[in-house]
Amino acid sequence: MPYTSGIHAVQGTRPWTHAGPRRHLAVYVGRPHGKYGLSTRDLIAKECEKADNATCAIFDLTKLRRGGHHARGCGYARVHRSAIFCFQPGGDTPYRKGFYDAMLAGCIPVIFSVQNQLVAPWFVPRGVAVRLSEGAYGNGTFRALDVLRAMAPADVARRQAILREHGHRLQYALDDAERGDAAETLFVGALGLAHDLEALYRG
């Protein structure tokens, strides 16, 4: 199941289809971890700090929260809507709530683990996330922002189109959704799995 996000379809709105201007190539919502050996977060923060604001911006969660959660947009929607790509390194676990926040705001997630690549297959649209090798990144083989800059516009547009088409499966609708939300997707997936198992046993 997707983590519960603060971004929802309300009264016909579909945040993941946001087509407004995105002033950053990438954003990182988080801060250097400083423990557990999670060096990827530190590397992303350092790379973003060296880049110009149009290329990458860092939004420190502790600073965002000081002004009140809703003052910045529930689920940090405004932050994620400001960029084409959103960095999603692992935290205390390989998974992050921000992984879902980003996609629900139409931002392409950049991940570094196979766990996030395979997580929640009924819900996460395949072909959206950009997965970078955490080992190669940690060894300095490449810079993440260089990889994102080099992506073909057609590839970026394809990922955004997938999000627009399938993003509804990631959210928990607050009212009647036009299409199935995460709860309905779970029931449909479970029913399909039950039918498959029944057919297997009968065969």
Secondary structure in CASP SS format (residue, H / E / C, confidence):
PFRMAT SS
TARGET T0000
AUTHOR 0000-0000-0000
METHOD secondary structure of the structure
MODEL  1
M C 1.00
P C 1.00
Y C 1.00
T C 1.00
S C 1.00
G C 1.00
I C 1.00
H C 1.00
A C 1.00
V C 1.00
Q C 1.00
G C 1.00
T C 1.00
R C 1.00
P H 1.00
W H 1.00
T H 1.00
H C 1.00
A C 1.00
G C 1.00
P C 1.00
R C 1.00
R C 1.00
H E 1.00
L E 1.00
A E 1.00
V E 1.00
Y E 1.00
V E 1.00
G C 1.00
R C 1.00
P C 1.00
H C 1.00
G C 1.00
K C 1.00
Y C 1.00
G C 1.00
L C 1.00
S H 1.00
T H 1.00
R H 1.00
D H 1.00
L H 1.00
I H 1.00
A H 1.00
K H 1.00
E H 1.00
C H 1.00
E H 1.00
K H 1.00
A C 1.00
D C 1.00
N C 1.00
A C 1.00
T C 1.00
C E 1.00
A E 1.00
I E 1.00
F E 1.00
D C 1.00
L H 1.00
T H 1.00
K H 1.00
L H 1.00
R H 1.00
R H 1.00
G C 1.00
G C 1.00
H C 1.00
H H 1.00
A H 1.00
R H 1.00
G C 1.00
C H 1.00
G H 1.00
Y H 1.00
A H 1.00
R H 1.00
V H 1.00
H H 1.00
R H 1.00
S C 1.00
A E 1.00
I E 1.00
F E 1.00
C E 1.00
F E 1.00
Q E 1.00
P C 1.00
G C 1.00
G C 1.00
D C 1.00
T C 1.00
P C 1.00
Y C 1.00
R C 1.00
K H 1.00
G H 1.00
F H 1.00
Y H 1.00
D H 1.00
A H 1.00
M H 1.00
L H 1.00
A C 1.00
G C 1.00
C C 1.00
I E 1.00
P E 1.00
V E 1.00
I E 1.00
F C 1.00
S C 1.00
V H 1.00
Q H 1.00
N H 1.00
Q H 1.00
L H 1.00
V C 1.00
A C 1.00
P C 1.00
W C 1.00
F C 1.00
V C 1.00
P C 1.00
R C 1.00
G C 1.00
V C 1.00
A C 1.00
V E 1.00
R E 1.00
L C 1.00
S C 1.00
E H 1.00
G H 1.00
A H 1.00
Y H 1.00
G H 1.00
N C 1.00
G C 1.00
T C 1.00
F C 1.00
R C 1.00
A H 1.00
L H 1.00
D H 1.00
V H 1.00
L H 1.00
R H 1.00
A H 1.00
M C 1.00
A C 1.00
P H 1.00
A H 1.00
D H 1.00
V H 1.00
A H 1.00
R H 1.00
R H 1.00
Q H 1.00
A H 1.00
I H 1.00
L H 1.00
R H 1.00
E H 1.00
H H 1.00
G H 1.00
H H 1.00
R H 1.00
L H 1.00
Q C 1.00
Y C 1.00
A C 1.00
L C 1.00
D C 1.00
D C 1.00
A C 1.00
E C 1.00
R C 1.00
G C 1.00
D C 1.00
A H 1.00
A H 1.00
E H 1.00
T H 1.00
L H 1.00
F H 1.00
V H 1.00
G H 1.00
A H 1.00
L H 1.00
G H 1.00
L H 1.00
A H 1.00
H H 1.00
D H 1.00
L H 1.00
E H 1.00
A H 1.00
L H 1.00
Y H 1.00
R H 1.00
G C 1.00
END
